[in-house]
Amino acid sequence: MSGAATILHADLDAFYASVEQLLDPSLQGKAMVVGEGVVLAATYEAREFGIRSAMPTRTARRLCPHVLVVPGQFGRYTEHSETVMEILQRFTPDIEQISIDEAFLDVAGSVHLFGPPDEIARQIRVAVRGEAGLPVSVGVASTKFLAKVASQVAKPDGLEVVPEGGELDFLSPLPIRMIWGVGPVTAGKLHDMGVSTVGELAATEPGVLKTRLGRAQANHLHALANNLDPRPVTTRAPAKSVGSQQALGRGITDPEDVTAVVLSLSERIGGRLRRKDRSGSTVSVRVRFWAPGQDSPENVSRSRTLDAPVGTTDAINRVARELVDDAIGGREEPATLIGIAVSHLADSAAVQMELGFDDAEVDDAGDVARAGSSRSDAASAVDRQLDAIRDRFGKKAIGRAGLMGREDRDAPDEFRELAERD
Amino acid sequence: MRIRAERDDLADALGRAFRAVGSRSAIPVLQGLLCETNGNKLHVTGTDLEITVQTSIEVEVMDGGRAVIPGRLLTDAVRRMPAGNITIDAGGNEVIISGRGPEFRLRALETSDFPSISSDEGDGVAVDGVQLADSIAQVVIAASNDAARPILTAVLFETSDEGLRLVSTDAYRLAVRDLFGIGLEGSGLVPARGLRELARTIGAAQVTTAVLDREVVFSSERGILRLRLIEGKFPSYASLLPDSFPAQVILDREEVLDALNRVFLVAEDHIPVRLEVSENGVDVTVSRQDVGGETEHLDGDYTGEEPITVAFNPRYLADGVGAIPTDKIRLRLVDGVKPAVIDDPEDDSYLYLLMPVRV
């Protein structure tokens, strides 16, 4: 879909590395990577040596023997990310954060306040640099696809505007690797066919592409190369679920560790739900087992749908814990990942109240998981206080006793996903 | 066992018994239907141990006997045979279903593995089958589907001098139906899931009902439905009914249901519908972030002092209004947070109590 160029893609440059440089100015201008096992972020100086994200740190050291390696400080990255997202929100409420360091914005409704989209992009870059101390690249275009390509072209620390009507001129000379979804394998196949730019891809007969790429991918890439992005621009598509997962290294077996991980994930999910004023009626969990000597991991999933949506940390925690226990069953191999998600979301302002049964037999300990019960009311009051304190004094200002001393394991989801690739 | 019967009769008897067969039973033999002959009858039994359906039809019995045959396959195979007579020939491990050309060969299940089903029908009381089915339909709507709270998935069968009373609640609403003058003995918690099958499996003009120690048994000319009772104590619901209602409004049932059908266009899931009840009638409002809203006015006959604003889950409200089979319904209210009661102002045999949504 093509229209006025009001979509912005804001992408923080080498985000983790930039935060490290901000916290320790002596790192500025140096070849440096974050991540002691696998490279989570690399400064542009390090990238000149061929160092890339997701590469084993060992390889990075081989490519650049004097590279500085720092461990991640994930709590700090989350804080800086939140600062940046708050800055972005000043320019439009139509914002879709897609990861810790990038977001789409639709500024169509903001032009009368802040000027044309390219001017807004300039203001965003100044504000993020000035207030958060971080470099950000921004792409401006008529679709999300193009805005993302534009921000990649703009990097590092730049701005790229694709004017309305100029989309194909902009795309044509770009290397095919700039298209979202073209990885080294696909790029290799295309190179074999003599296709190395987006323009050449656009000019290639789809029938010819199909012979090498398969029909679905051929059609998809051919359409994108011609700037036919069939996805509507929905910058604020309401999330269908809210979830979080935690990789657990070599794995855990101690029920106390399981308790802490489930509570920590439940707290994270509950907080995110409540910030959006949402609650959900289905709780799903995924537990991954990977015993030493086993070729591949085994994932076990469980889910339960409640009569009414819940949003309290306690409710999510209780249902998730039951499901995780069920998934673990009597197994002895370690759990290497636990993921929890809440779906079937609804606006949570309304609470279906319950009839107050006195009978102990019916009103079991499970009632915190039922919106409308007295225990759910109490849990909700606790959450409101915790959320208010954190909003005012920061995330670490207060926490649940069950997680005391465990906060350092709190890494952002993006890190977990990256780490899982290893 | 070798029998012959007309396709449609056989398909009907198999299909009704198959309704008791759970789709995901872990015990293989429970995927089967027990077919056994008795005189010139074929009895078909399906069970998931909680719900048991036995149907029977007259057939031509060539060799008497019994066999357990995979239920889904048997039922579907018979349905898809050409019209006319069908022969089922079960000997050893193989079952042959044939008739006018096509012939299925199915592997039989182990007959001795099939659970033994009690034949005790107790001292049942004859009940008008239509009234029973309608009454069950009025209460099962309020039963819970949450397996974590088994007692709330039941319908309480409670007997008193006045007759039989059916009660169910999922903690958000409560339905009470009296069948006056039915002198049933005993009481118990009957799984609502099984009661929902009554009309479809053995529904008839007259249904004999008996509450035994561990199960309730319904029998009719079409078969027998046995439901294992749920153990536990039903919540004491009588105290939940408010003593008096300061406000009530009498509304046209069809108008309310039509209005709620418009509300559902906006209010998926758990979006509440707001009712402002006053002398002017009822103003209905629903709104949903990111979608929009709908408003309308219903005329009603109001009695009360102050206007009351109350919000409900529209699905629960529609369930209650829909359960009352008369032109006019009465909505009685205390305030915006106490239980409301929906009933027929002319008839005290049914009421539906509903907790509001706090907005």
Interface residues (C-beta under 8 A of the other chain):
Chain A: P238 S281 R304 L306 D307 A308 P309 H344 A346 D347 A349 A350 V351 Q352 M353 E354 L355 G356 F357 D358 D359 E361 V362 D364 G366 R370 G372
Chain B: S144 N145 D146 A148 R149 I151 L152 T169 D170 A171 Y172 L174 G232 K233 P235 S236 Y237 S239 L240 D269 H270 I271 P272 R288 Q289 D290 A311 N313 Y316 V337 P339 L353 M355 P356 V357 R358 V359
